[in-house]
Amino acid sequence: MPQQELEIRTPDGASDSVLISPAGQGPCPGILYFTDIAGIRTSNRESAARLSKQGYAVLVPNIFYRFGRAPQKPFFLDLDADGRAKRIAELSAPLTPDAMESDASTYIDFLTSHPQTRPGAIAVVGHCFSGKMAMHAAAVRPEKVAAVASFHGGGLYTAAPTSPHLLLPRIKAQLYFGHATEDRSMTADAIAKFEEALKRWGGKYESETYGAQHGWTSPDSPVYNQIQAERAYGKLLELLQATLR
């Protein structure tokens, strides 16, 4: 698949990004693809390219550009447990709700104005930490985001005044959430409360829990679960077919 290396200017700098589009096709429906906490690397480039083969223009921004170009060093998956915890705190600190919405709005404007993208609404996909970013994208640009999918998204329901579930009244998109049975960032209790909030919201959504560990969709993750990842991929394609075609 053709992969175009790009830089997207934001109020805080420049996000080195990649746009992947089907070879030989005209403008396609757009997808904003947010990576997990490990950032842009071979595995998610390949996952985004696989998605693009289905007929989509897929933009993968470096959501952690404030810390330099991708891949960030040291590589997240090479760190031990303590190192990963520190790295998560470091990378996530600048991504306040306001920063997430500012960045997302910039990415959406870039994607929807690109000649490879068909005019109209787009979808946003989040993984791990960026599940909440996908929700912020739908909240800040409800007229542009028709679908959101989050896989093993962390912290979607908390007691904090910035909890992502509080964004729901601002969202018009169709939503899909794939949780994990073993996920300290989104426990069974948090999932239950999140699903109660979704019911109160009243929009179109699906939320289900996979028998897997946090991070199960990433092929380079030590907890990758191919069977469950393929099922999640199928659910994503169903969502895209329902909202972007």
FIKOLZA-1660 file (N, C-alpha, C; in steps of 0.1 Angstrom, whole numbers, plus 5000, padded with zeros to 4 digits):
% residues 245
   i   px   py   pz ch aa at
   1 5008 4988 5000  A  M  N
   1 5000 5000 5000  A  M CA
   1 5009 5013 5000  A  M  C
   2 5005 5023 4992  A  P  N
   2 5013 5035 4992  A  P CA
   2 5013 5042 5006  A  P  C
   3 5025 5045 5011  A  Q  N
   3 5026 5051 5024  A  Q CA
   3 5033 5065 5022  A  Q  C
   4 5026 5075 5026  A  Q  N
   4 5031 5089 5024  A  Q CA
   4 5036 5094 5038  A  Q  C
   5 5048 5097 5039  A  E  N
   5 5053 5103 5052  A  E CA
   5 5050 5118 5052  A  E  C
   6 5045 5122 5063  A  L  N
   6 5040 5136 5064  A  L CA
   6 5044 5143 5077  A  L  C
   7 5043 5156 5077  A  E  N
   7 5044 5163 5090  A  E CA
   7 5031 5172 5091  A  E  C
   8 5024 5171 5102  A  I  N
   8 5012 5179 5104  A  I CA
   8 5015 5189 5115  A  I  C
   9 5014 5202 5111  A  R  N
   9 5016 5212 5121  A  R CA
   9 5005 5214 5131  A  R  C
  10 5009 5215 5144  A  T  N
  10 4999 5217 5154  A  T CA
  10 5003 5229 5162  A  T  C
  11 4994 5234 5171  A  P  N
  11 4998 5245 5179  A  P CA
  11 5011 5243 5188  A  P  C
  12 5014 5230 5190  A  D  N
  12 5025 5227 5199  A  D CA
  12 5037 5221 5192  A  D  C
  13 5037 5221 5178  A  G  N
  13 5048 5215 5171  A  G CA
  13 5044 5209 5158  A  G  C
  14 5050 5197 5155  A  A  N
  14 5047 5190 5143  A  A CA
  14 5047 5175 5145  A  A  C
  15 5036 5169 5141  A  S  N
  15 5035 5155 5143  A  S CA
  15 5039 5148 5130  A  S  C
  16 5050 5140 5131  A  D  N
  16 5054 5132 5120  A  D CA
  16 5044 5120 5118  A  D  C
  17 5038 5119 5107  A  S  N
  17 5027 5110 5105  A  S CA
  17 5028 5102 5092  A  S  C
  18 5020 5092 5090  A  V  N
  18 5019 5085 5078  A  V CA
  18 5005 5084 5073  A  V  C
  19 5003 5085 5060  A  L  N
  19 4990 5083 5054  A  L CA
  19 4991 5072 5045  A  L  C
  20 4983 5062 5047  A  I  N
  20 4983 5049 5039  A  I CA
  20 4970 5048 5031  A  I  C
  21 4971 5047 5018  A  S  N
  21 4959 5047 5010  A  S CA
  21 4960 5035 5000  A  S  C
  22 4948 5030 4995  A  P  N
  22 4948 5019 4986  A  P CA
  22 4955 5023 4972  A  P  C
  23 4962 5014 4967  A  A  N
  23 4969 5017 4954  A  A CA
  23 4959 5018 4943  A  A  C
  24 4960 5028 4934  A  G  N
  24 4952 5029 4923  A  G CA
  24 4937 5033 4925  A  G  C
  25 4934 5037 4937  A  Q  N
  25 4920 5041 4939  A  Q CA
  25 4919 5056 4941  A  Q  C
  26 4907 5061 4938  A  G  N
  26 4905 5075 4940  A  G CA
  26 4903 5078 4955  A  G  C
  27 4897 5090 4958  A  P  N
  27 4894 5093 4972  A  P CA
  27 4886 5083 4979  A  P  C
  28 4890 5080 4991  A  C  N
  28 4884 5069 4999  A  C CA
  28 4879 5075 5013  A  C  C
  29 4870 5068 5019  A  P  N
  29 4866 5072 5033  A  P CA
  29 4878 5073 5042  A  P  C
  30 4879 5082 5051  A  G  N
  30 4890 5084 5059  A  G CA
  30 4889 5078 5073  A  G  C
  31 4900 5073 5078  A  I  N
  31 4901 5068 5091  A  I CA
  31 4913 5074 5098  A  I  C
  32 4911 5080 5110  A  L  N
  32 4921 5085 5119  A  L CA
  32 4925 5074 5129  A  L  C
  33 4937 5069 5128  A  Y  N
  33 4942 5057 5135  A  Y CA
  33 4952 5061 5146  A  Y  C
  34 4947 5060 5158  A  F  N
  34 4956 5064 5169  A  F CA
  34 4963 5051 5174  A  F  C
  35 4976 5052 5176  A  T  N
  35 4984 5041 5181  A  T CA
  35 4982 5039 5196  A  T  C
  36 4987 5028 5201  A  D  N
  36 4988 5026 5216  A  D CA
  36 5000 5034 5221  A  D  C
  37 5003 5031 5234  A  I  N
  37 5013 5039 5241  A  I CA
  37 5027 5037 5235  A  I  C
  38 5029 5027 5228  A  A  N
  38 5042 5024 5222  A  A CA
  38 5045 5032 5209  A  A  C
  39 5035 5039 5204  A  G  N
  39 5037 5048 5193  A  G CA
  39 5038 5041 5179  A  G  C
  40 5041 5049 5169  A  I  N
  40 5042 5044 5155  A  I CA
  40 5054 5034 5154  A  I  C
  41 5052 5022 5148  A  R  N
  41 5062 5013 5146  A  R CA
  41 5057 5003 5135  A  R  C
  42 5065 4993 5132  A  T  N
  42 5062 4984 5121  A  T CA
  42 5049 4977 5123  A  T  C
  43 5046 4972 5135  A  S  N
  43 5034 4964 5137  A  S CA
  43 5021 4972 5134  A  S  C
  44 5021 4985 5139  A  N  N
  44 5008 4992 5136  A  N CA
  44 5008 4998 5123  A  N  C
  45 5019 5000 5117  A  R  N
  45 5019 5004 5102  A  R CA
  45 5013 4993 5094  A  R  C
  46 5017 4981 5097  A  E  N
  46 5011 4969 5090  A  E CA
  46 4996 4968 5093  A  E  C
  47 4992 4970 5105  A  S  N
  47 4978 4969 5108  A  S CA
  47 4970 4980 5101  A  S  C
  48 4975 4992 5100  A  A  N
  48 4969 5003 5093  A  A CA
  48 4968 5000 5078  A  A  C
  49 4979 4994 5073  A  A  N
  49 4979 4991 5059  A  A CA
  49 4969 4980 5055  A  A  C
  50 4968 4971 5064  A  R  N
  50 4957 4960 5062  A  R CA
  50 4943 4966 5062  A  R  C
  51 4941 4976 5070  A  L  N
  51 4928 4983 5071  A  L CA
  51 4926 4991 5058  A  L  C
  52 4937 4997 5053  A  S  N
  52 4936 5005 5041  A  S CA
  52 4932 4997 5029  A  S  C
  53 4937 4984 5029  A  K  N
  53 4934 4976 5017  A  K CA
  53 4919 4973 5016  A  K  C
  54 4911 4976 5026  A  Q  N
  54 4897 4974 5025  A  Q CA
  54 4890 4987 5019  A  Q  C
  55 4898 4996 5015  A  G  N
  55 4893 5008 5008  A  G CA
  55 4892 5021 5016  A  G  C
  56 4902 5023 5025  A  Y  N
  56 4902 5034 5033  A  Y CA
  56 4915 5042 5033  A  Y  C
  57 4915 5055 5034  A  A  N
  57 4926 5063 5036  A  A CA
  57 4929 5065 5051  A  A  C
  58 4940 5059 5055  A  V  N
  58 4942 5058 5070  A  V CA
  58 4954 5067 5074  A  V  C
  59 4951 5076 5083  A  L  N
  59 4961 5086 5088  A  L CA
  59 4966 5081 5102  A  L  C
  60 4979 5079 5103  A  V  N
  60 4985 5074 5116  A  V CA
  60 4994 5086 5121  A  V  C
  61 4989 5094 5130  A  P  N
  61 4998 5105 5135  A  P CA
  61 5006 5100 5146  A  P  C
  62 5018 5107 5148  A  N  N
  62 5026 5105 5160  A  N CA
  62 5020 5113 5171  A  N  C
  63 5011 5106 5179  A  I  N
  63 5004 5113 5190  A  I CA
  63 5013 5118 5201  A  I  C
  64 5026 5113 5201  A  F  N
  64 5035 5117 5212  A  F CA
  64 5047 5125 5206  A  F  C
  65 5043 5133 5196  A  Y  N
  65 5053 5141 5189  A  Y CA
  65 5060 5151 5198  A  Y  C
  66 5054 5155 5209  A  R  N
  66 5060 5164 5218  A  R CA
  66 5073 5159 5224  A  R  C
  67 5075 5145 5223  A  F  N
  67 5087 5139 5228  A  F CA
  67 5097 5135 5217  A  F  C
  68 5094 5140 5205  A  G  N
  68 5103 5137 5193  A  G CA
  68 5096 5128 5183  A  G  C
  69 5103 5125 5172  A  R  N
  69 5098 5117 5161  A  R CA
  69 5097 5103 5165  A  R  C
  70 5088 5096 5158  A  A  N
  70 5086 5081 5161  A  A CA
  70 5097 5074 5153  A  A  C
  71 5101 5062 5158  A  P  N
  71 5097 5057 5171  A  P CA
  71 5105 5063 5183  A  P  C
  72 5097 5065 5194  A  Q  N
  72 5104 5072 5205  A  Q CA
  72 5114 5062 5212  A  Q  C
  73 5124 5068 5217  A  K  N
  73 5134 5060 5224  A  K CA
  73 5135 5064 5239  A  K  C
  74 5137 5054 5248  A  P  N
  74 5138 5040 5245  A  P CA
  74 5124 5034 5241  A  P  C
  75 5124 5023 5233  A  F  N
  75 5112 5017 5229  A  F CA
  75 5104 5011 5240  A  F  C
  76 5091 5015 5241  A  F  N
  76 5083 5012 5253  A  F CA
  76 5083 4997 5256  A  F  C
  77 5082 4988 5246  A  L  N
  77 5081 4974 5249  A  L CA
  77 5094 4968 5254  A  L  C
  78 5105 4975 5253  A  D  N
  78 5118 4970 5258  A  D CA
  78 5120 4973 5272  A  D  C
  79 5111 4981 5278  A  L  N
  79 5113 4986 5292  A  L CA
  79 5107 4975 5302  A  L  C
  80 5112 4975 5314  A  D  N
  80 5106 4967 5324  A  D CA
  80 5094 4973 5330  A  D  C
  81 5087 4967 5339  A  A  N
  81 5075 4971 5344  A  A CA
  81 5076 4986 5350  A  A  C
  82 5086 4988 5358  A  D  N
  82 5088 5001 5364  A  D CA
  82 5090 5012 5353  A  D  C
  83 5099 5008 5343  A  G  N
  83 5102 5017 5332  A  G CA
  83 5089 5020 5324  A  G  C
  84 5081 5010 5322  A  R  N
  84 5069 5013 5314  A  R CA
  84 5059 5022 5322  A  R  C
  85 5058 5020 5335  A  A  N
  85 5049 5029 5342  A  A CA
  85 5054 5044 5342  A  A  C
  86 5067 5045 5343  A  K  N
  86 5073 5059 5342  A  K CA
  86 5071 5065 5328  A  K  C
  87 5073 5056 5318  A  R  N
  87 5071 5061 5304  A  R CA
  87 5057 5065 5301  A  R  C
  88 5047 5057 5306  A  I  N
  88 5033 5061 5304  A  I CA
  88 5030 5074 5310  A  I  C
  89 5035 5076 5323  A  A  N
  89 5033 5089 5329  A  A CA
  89 5039 5101 5322  A  A  C
  90 5051 5099 5316  A  E  N
  90 5058 5109 5309  A  E CA
  90 5051 5112 5296  A  E  C
  91 5047 5102 5288  A  L  N
  91 5041 5104 5275  A  L CA
  91 5027 5110 5276  A  L  C
  92 5020 5106 5286  A  S  N
  92 5006 5110 5288  A  S CA
  92 5004 5124 5294  A  S  C
  93 5014 5128 5302  A  A  N
  93 5012 5141 5309  A  A CA
  93 5008 5153 5301  A  A  C
  94 5015 5155 5289  A  P  N
  94 5011 5167 5281  A  P CA
  94 4997 5165 5274  A  P  C
  95 4992 5153 5273  A  L  N
  95 4980 5151 5266  A  L CA
  95 4968 5153 5275  A  L  C
  96 4966 5165 5279  A  T  N
  96 4954 5169 5287  A  T CA
  96 4942 5168 5278  A  T  C
  97 4930 5169 5284  A  P  N
  97 4918 5169 5275  A  P CA
  97 4918 5180 5265  A  P  C
  98 4923 5192 5268  A  D  N
  98 4924 5203 5259  A  D CA
  98 4934 5200 5248  A  D  C
  99 4945 5194 5251  A  A  N
  99 4955 5191 5241  A  A CA
  99 4951 5180 5232  A  A  C
 100 4944 5170 5238  A  M  N
 100 4939 5159 5229  A  M CA
 100 4929 5164 5219  A  M  C
 101 4920 5173 5223  A  E  N
 101 4910 5178 5214  A  E CA
 101 4916 5188 5204  A  E  C
 102 4926 5195 5208  A  S  N
 102 4933 5204 5198  A  S CA
 102 4940 5196 5188  A  S  C
 103 4948 5186 5192  A  D  N
 103 4955 5177 5183  A  D CA
 103 4945 5170 5174  A  D  C
 104 4935 5164 5180  A  A  N
 104 4925 5156 5172  A  A CA
 104 4919 5165 5161  A  A  C
 105 4915 5177 5165  A  S  N
 105 4909 5186 5155  A  S CA
 105 4918 5189 5143  A  S  C
 106 4931 5191 5146  A  T  N
 106 4941 5193 5136  A  T CA
 106 4942 5181 5127  A  T  C
 107 4943 5169 5133  A  Y  N
 107 4944 5157 5125  A  Y CA
 107 4932 5155 5116  A  Y  C
 108 4920 5158 5121  A  I  N
 108 4908 5156 5114  A  I CA
 108 4908 5166 5102  A  I  C
 109 4911 5178 5105  A  D  N
 109 4911 5188 5094  A  D CA
 109 4921 5184 5083  A  D  C
 110 4933 5179 5087  A  F  N
 110 4943 5174 5077  A  F CA
 110 4937 5163 5069  A  F  C
 111 4932 5153 5075  A  L  N
 111 4927 5141 5068  A  L CA
 111 4915 5144 5059  A  L  C
 112 4906 5152 5064  A  T  N
 112 4894 5155 5056  A  T CA
 112 4897 5164 5044  A  T  C
 113 4908 5171 5045  A  S  N
 113 4911 5180 5034  A  S CA
 113 4921 5174 5024  A  S  C
 114 4926 5162 5027  A  H  N
 114 4936 5155 5018  A  H CA
 114 4929 5150 5006  A  H  C
 115 4936 5151 4994  A  P  N
 115 4930 5146 4982  A  P CA
 115 4927 5131 4981  A  P  C
 116 4934 5123 4990  A  Q  N
 116 4931 5109 4990  A  Q CA
 116 4919 5105 4998  A  Q  C
 117 4913 5115 5005  A  T  N
 117 4902 5113 5014  A  T CA
 117 4889 5118 5007  A  T  C
 118 4879 5109 5007  A  R  N
 118 4866 5113 5002  A  R CA
 118 4859 5123 5011  A  R  C
 119 4852 5133 5005  A  P  N
 119 4845 5142 5014  A  P CA
 119 4835 5135 5022  A  P  C
 120 4833 5140 5034  A  G  N
 120 4823 5134 5043  A  G CA
 120 4829 5131 5056  A  G  C
 121 4821 5123 5064  A  A  N
 121 4826 5120 5078  A  A CA
 121 4836 5109 5078  A  A  C
 122 4844 5108 5088  A  I  N
 122 4855 5098 5090  A  I CA
 122 4852 5089 5102  A  I  C
 123 4861 5079 5104  A  A  N
 123 4861 5071 5116  A  A CA
 123 4873 5074 5124  A  A  C
 124 4873 5071 5137  A  V  N
 124 4885 5072 5145  A  V CA
 124 4887 5059 5153  A  V  C
 125 4899 5054 5153  A  V  N
 125 4902 5041 5160  A  V CA
 125 4913 5044 5170  A  V  C
 126 4910 5040 5183  A  G  N
 126 4920 5041 5193  A  G CA
 126 4924 5028 5200  A  G  C
 127 4936 5028 5205  A  H  N
 127 4941 5016 5212  A  H CA
 127 4947 5020 5225  A  H  C
 128 4944 5012 5235  A  C  N
 128 4951 5014 5248  A  C CA
 128 4949 5029 5253  A  C  C
 129 4959 5036 5256  A  F  N
 129 4958 5050 5260  A  F CA
 129 4949 5058 5251  A  F  C
 130 4950 5056 5238  A  S  N
 130 4944 5065 5228  A  S CA
 130 4929 5062 5226  A  S  C
 131 4923 5052 5234  A  G  N
 131 4909 5050 5233  A  G CA
 131 4902 5062 5238  A  G  C
 132 4907 5069 5248  A  K  N
 132 4901 5081 5253  A  K CA
 132 4903 5093 5243  A  K  C
 133 4914 5092 5235  A  M  N
 133 4917 5102 5225  A  M CA
 133 4907 5101 5214  A  M  C
 134 4903 5089 5210  A  A  N
 134 4893 5087 5200  A  A CA
 134 4879 5093 5204  A  A  C
 135 4876 5092 5217  A  M  N
 135 4864 5098 5222  A  M CA
 135 4865 5113 5222  A  M  C
 136 4876 5118 5225  A  H  N
 136 4878 5133 5225  A  H CA
 136 4877 5138 5210  A  H  C
 137 4882 5130 5201  A  A  N
 137 4881 5134 5187  A  A CA
 137 4866 5135 5183  A  A  C
 138 4858 5125 5187  A  A  N
 138 4844 5125 5183  A  A CA
 138 4836 5137 5190  A  A  C
 139 4841 5140 5202  A  A  N
 139 4834 5151 5210  A  A CA
 139 4838 5165 5204  A  A  C
 140 4850 5167 5200  A  V  N
 140 4854 5180 5195  A  V CA
 140 4849 5183 5181  A  V  C
 141 4847 5172 5173  A  R  N
 141 4843 5174 5159  A  R CA
 141 4831 5164 5156  A  R  C
 142 4820 5166 5163  A  P  N
 142 4809 5156 5161  A  P CA
 142 4803 5156 5147  A  P  C
 143 4805 5167 5140  A  E  N
 143 4800 5168 5126  A  E CA
 143 4809 5160 5116  A  E  C
 144 4821 5157 5121  A  K  N
 144 4830 5150 5112  A  K CA
 144 4833 5136 5115  A  K  C
 145 4830 5131 5127  A  V  N
 145 4833 5118 5132  A  V CA
 145 4820 5110 5132  A  V  C
 146 4819 5100 5123  A  A  N
 146 4807 5091 5122  A  A CA
 146 4809 5078 5131  A  A  C
 147 4821 5074 5134  A  A  N
 147 4823 5062 5141  A  A CA
 147 4835 5063 5149  A  A  C
 148 4835 5056 5161  A  V  N
 148 4847 5055 5170  A  V CA
 148 4848 5040 5174  A  V  C
 149 4860 5035 5173  A  A  N
 149 4862 5021 5179  A  A CA
 149 4874 5023 5188  A  A  C
 150 4873 5016 5200  A  S  N
 150 4883 5016 5210  A  S CA
 150 4886 5002 5214  A  S  C
 151 4899 4998 5213  A  F  N
 151 4903 4985 5217  A  F CA
 151 4912 4985 5229  A  F  C
 152 4909 4978 5239  A  H  N
 152 4915 4978 5253  A  H CA
 152 4918 4992 5257  A  H  C
 153 4909 5001 5255  A  G  N
 153 4910 5015 5259  A  G CA
 153 4911 5016 5275  A  G  C
 154 4920 5024 5280  A  G  N
 154 4922 5025 5294  A  G CA
 154 4916 5038 5300  A  G  C
 155 4911 5037 5312  A  G  N
 155 4906 5049 5319  A  G CA
 155 4894 5055 5313  A  G  C
 156 4885 5047 5307  A  L  N
 156 4873 5053 5300  A  L CA
 156 4863 5057 5310  A  L  C
 157 4863 5052 5322  A  Y  N
 157 4854 5056 5333  A  Y CA
 157 4862 5057 5346  A  Y  C
 158 4863 5069 5351  A  T  N
 158 4869 5072 5363  A  T CA
 158 4861 5081 5372  A  T  C
 159 4865 5084 5384  A  A  N
 159 4858 5093 5392  A  A CA
 159 4863 5108 5390  A  A  C
 160 4873 5110 5381  A  A  N
 160 4878 5123 5379  A  A CA
 160 4868 5131 5371  A  A  C
 161 4869 5145 5372  A  P  N
 161 4860 5153 5364  A  P CA
 161 4864 5154 5350  A  P  C
 162 4875 5148 5346  A  T  N
 162 4879 5147 5332  A  T CA
 162 4877 5133 5326  A  T  C
 163 4869 5124 5333  A  S  N
 163 4867 5111 5328  A  S CA
 163 4860 5111 5314  A  S  C
 164 4865 5103 5305  A  P  N
 164 4860 5103 5291  A  P CA
 164 4845 5100 5290  A  P  C
 165 4840 5092 5300  A  H  N
 165 4825 5089 5298  A  H CA
 165 4817 5102 5299  A  H  C
 166 4822 5113 5305  A  L  N
 166 4815 5125 5305  A  L CA
 166 4814 5133 5292  A  L  C
 167 4822 5128 5282  A  L  N
 167 4821 5133 5269  A  L CA
 167 4809 5129 5261  A  L  C
 168 4803 5118 5265  A  L  N
 168 4792 5112 5257  A  L CA
 168 4781 5122 5252  A  L  C
 169 4777 5131 5260  A  P  N
 169 4766 5140 5255  A  P CA
 169 4771 5148 5243  A  P  C
 170 4784 5150 5241  A  R  N
 170 4789 5158 5230  A  R CA
 170 4791 5149 5217  A  R  C
 171 4789 5136 5218  A  I  N
 171 4793 5127 5208  A  I CA
 171 4780 5123 5200  A  I  C
 172 4782 5123 5187  A  K  N
 172 4771 5118 5178  A  K CA
 172 4774 5105 5170  A  K  C
 173 4787 5101 5171  A  A  N
 173 4791 5090 5164  A  A CA
 173 4786 5076 5169  A  A  C
 174 4786 5066 5160  A  Q  N
 174 4783 5053 5165  A  Q CA
 174 4796 5047 5171  A  Q  C
 175 4795 5041 5183  A  L  N
 175 4806 5037 5191  A  L CA
 175 4808 5022 5192  A  L  C
 176 4820 5017 5193  A  Y  N
 176 4823 5003 5196  A  Y CA
 176 4835 5003 5206  A  Y  C
 177 4833 4995 5216  A  F  N
 177 4843 4993 5226  A  F CA
 177 4846 4978 5229  A  F  C
 178 4859 4975 5227  A  G  N
 178 4863 4961 5229  A  G CA
 178 4872 4961 5242  A  G  C
 179 4867 4956 5253  A  H  N
 179 4875 4956 5265  A  H CA
 179 4882 4943 5267  A  H  C
 180 4890 4941 5277  A  A  N
 180 4897 4929 5280  A  A CA
 180 4893 4924 5294  A  A  C
 181 4893 4911 5296  A  T  N
 181 4890 4906 5309  A  T CA
 181 4901 4908 5319  A  T  C
 182 4913 4909 5314  A  E  N
 182 4925 4912 5323  A  E CA
 182 4931 4925 5320  A  E  C
 183 4926 4936 5326  A  D  N
 183 4930 4949 5323  A  D CA
 183 4929 4958 5335  A  D  C
 184 4941 4962 5341  A  R  N
 184 4940 4970 5353  A  R CA
 184 4936 4984 5350  A  R  C
 185 4938 4988 5337  A  S  N
 185 4934 5002 5333  A  S CA
 185 4919 5003 5330  A  S  C
 186 4912 4992 5330  A  M  N
 186 4897 4992 5328  A  M CA
 186 4892 4980 5334  A  M  C
 187 4889 4980 5347  A  T  N
 187 4885 4969 5355  A  T CA
 187 4871 4965 5351  A  T  C
 188 4866 4953 5356  A  A  N
 188 4853 4949 5354  A  A CA
 188 4843 4959 5359  A  A  C
 189 4846 4965 5371  A  D  N
 189 4837 4974 5377  A  D CA
 189 4836 4987 5368  A  D  C
 190 4848 4991 5363  A  A  N
 190 4848 5003 5355  A  A CA
 190 4840 5001 5342  A  A  C
 191 4842 4989 5336  A  I  N
 191 4834 4985 5324  A  I CA
 191 4819 4986 5327  A  I  C
 192 4815 4980 5338  A  A  N
 192 4801 4980 5341  A  A CA
 192 4795 4994 5342  A  A  C
 193 4803 5003 5349  A  K  N
 193 4798 5017 5351  A  K CA
 193 4798 5024 5338  A  K  C
 194 4809 5021 5329  A  F  N
 194 4809 5028 5316  A  F CA
 194 4797 5023 5308  A  F  C
 195 4794 5011 5308  A  E  N
 195 4782 5006 5300  A  E CA
 195 4769 5012 5305  A  E  C
 196 4768 5015 5318  A  E  N
 196 4756 5022 5323  A  E CA
 196 4756 5036 5318  A  E  C
 197 4767 5042 5317  A  A  N
 197 4768 5056 5311  A  A CA
 197 4764 5056 5296  A  A  C
 198 4768 5045 5289  A  L  N
 198 4765 5044 5275  A  L CA
 198 4750 5042 5273  A  L  C
 199 4743 5034 5282  A  K  N
 199 4729 5033 5281  A  K CA
 199 4722 5046 5284  A  K  C
 200 4726 5053 5294  A  R  N
 200 4720 5066 5296  A  R CA
 200 4722 5076 5285  A  R  C
 201 4733 5075 5278  A  W  N
 201 4736 5084 5266  A  W CA
 201 4726 5082 5256  A  W  C
 202 4722 5070 5252  A  G  N
 202 4712 5067 5243  A  G CA
 202 4715 5067 5228  A  G  C
 203 4728 5068 5225  A  G  N
 203 4733 5067 5211  A  G CA
 203 4735 5053 5207  A  G  C
 204 4739 5050 5195  A  K  N
 204 4741 5037 5190  A  K CA
 204 4755 5032 5194  A  K  C
 205 4756 5021 5200  A  Y  N
 205 4769 5016 5205  A  Y CA
 205 4769 5001 5207  A  Y  C
 206 4781 4996 5208  A  E  N
 206 4783 4982 5213  A  E CA
 206 4795 4982 5222  A  E  C
 207 4794 4975 5233  A  S  N
 207 4805 4973 5242  A  S CA
 207 4806 4959 5247  A  S  C
 208 4817 4953 5245  A  E  N
 208 4819 4939 5249  A  E CA
 208 4833 4936 5254  A  E  C
 209 4834 4925 5262  A  T  N
 209 4846 4922 5268  A  T CA
 209 4852 4909 5262  A  T  C
 210 4864 4910 5258  A  Y  N
 210 4871 4899 5252  A  Y CA
 210 4879 4891 5262  A  Y  C
 211 4880 4878 5261  A  G  N
 211 4888 4870 5270  A  G CA
 211 4902 4871 5266  A  G  C
 212 4908 4882 5271  A  A  N
 212 4922 4885 5267  A  A CA
 212 4928 4895 5277  A  A  C
 213 4941 4898 5275  A  Q  N
 213 4947 4908 5284  A  Q CA
 213 4949 4921 5276  A  Q  C
 214 4951 4932 5284  A  H  N
 214 4953 4945 5279  A  H CA
 214 4964 4945 5268  A  H  C
 215 4961 4950 5256  A  G  N
 215 4970 4950 5246  A  G CA
 215 4969 4939 5236  A  G  C
 216 4959 4931 5237  A  W  N
 216 4958 4918 5229  A  W CA
 216 4957 4920 5214  A  W  C
 217 4954 4932 5209  A  T  N
 217 4953 4934 5195  A  T CA
 217 4967 4937 5188  A  T  C
 218 4977 4940 5196  A  S  N
 218 4990 4944 5190  A  S CA
 218 4998 4932 5187  A  S  C
 219 5002 4929 5174  A  P  N
 219 5009 4917 5171  A  P CA
 219 5023 4916 5178  A  P  C
 220 5029 4928 5181  A  D  N
 220 5042 4927 5188  A  D CA
 220 5041 4928 5203  A  D  C
 221 5029 4927 5208  A  S  N
 221 5028 4927 5223  A  S CA
 221 5029 4912 5228  A  S  C
 222 5035 4911 5240  A  P  N
 222 5037 4897 5246  A  P CA
 222 5024 4891 5249  A  P  C
 223 5013 4899 5249  A  V  N
 223 5000 4893 5252  A  V CA
 223 4991 4892 5240  A  V  C
 224 4997 4894 5228  A  Y  N
 224 4989 4893 5216  A  Y CA
 224 4981 4880 5215  A  Y  C
 225 4968 4882 5212  A  N  N
 225 4959 4870 5211  A  N CA
 225 4953 4870 5197  A  N  C
 226 4958 4862 5188  A  Q  N
 226 4954 4863 5174  A  Q CA
 226 4940 4860 5172  A  Q  C
 227 4934 4850 5179  A  I  N
 227 4920 4847 5177  A  I CA
 227 4911 4859 5180  A  I  C
 228 4914 4865 5192  A  Q  N
 228 4906 4876 5197  A  Q CA
 228 4909 4889 5188  A  Q  C
 229 4921 4890 5184  A  A  N
 229 4925 4902 5176  A  A CA
 229 4917 4901 5162  A  A  C
 230 4916 4889 5157  A  E  N
 230 4909 4888 5144  A  E CA
 230 4894 4891 5146  A  E  C
 231 4889 4886 5157  A  R  N
 231 4875 4890 5160  A  R CA
 231 4873 4905 5161  A  R  C
 232 4882 4911 5168  A  A  N
 232 4881 4926 5169  A  A CA
 232 4882 4933 5156  A  A  C
 233 4891 4928 5147  A  Y  N
 233 4893 4933 5134  A  Y CA
 233 4879 4932 5126  A  Y  C
 234 4873 4921 5127  A  G  N
 234 4860 4919 5121  A  G CA
 234 4850 4928 5126  A  G  C
 235 4849 4931 5139  A  K  N
 235 4840 4941 5144  A  K CA
 235 4843 4955 5139  A  K  C
 236 4855 4958 5138  A  L  N
 236 4859 4971 5132  A  L CA
 236 4854 4973 5118  A  L  C
 237 4856 4963 5110  A  L  N
 237 4851 4963 5096  A  L CA
 237 4836 4965 5095  A  L  C
 238 4829 4958 5104  A  E  N
 238 4814 4959 5105  A  E CA
 238 4810 4973 5108  A  E  C
 239 4817 4979 5117  A  L  N
 239 4814 4993 5121  A  L CA
 239 4817 5003 5110  A  L  C
 240 4828 5001 5103  A  L  N
 240 4831 5010 5092  A  L CA
 240 4821 5008 5080  A  L  C
 241 4817 4996 5077  A  Q  N
 241 4808 4993 5067  A  Q CA
 241 4794 5000 5070  A  Q  C
 242 4791 5000 5083  A  A  N
 242 4778 5006 5087  A  A CA
 242 4778 5021 5087  A  A  C
 243 4789 5027 5088  A  T  N
 243 4790 5042 5090  A  T CA
 243 4796 5050 5079  A  T  C
 244 4805 5044 5071  A  L  N
 244 4813 5051 5061  A  L CA
 244 4809 5048 5047  A  L  C
 245 4801 5038 5045  A  R  N
 245 4798 5033 5031  A  R CA
 245 4784 5039 5026  A  R  C
% end
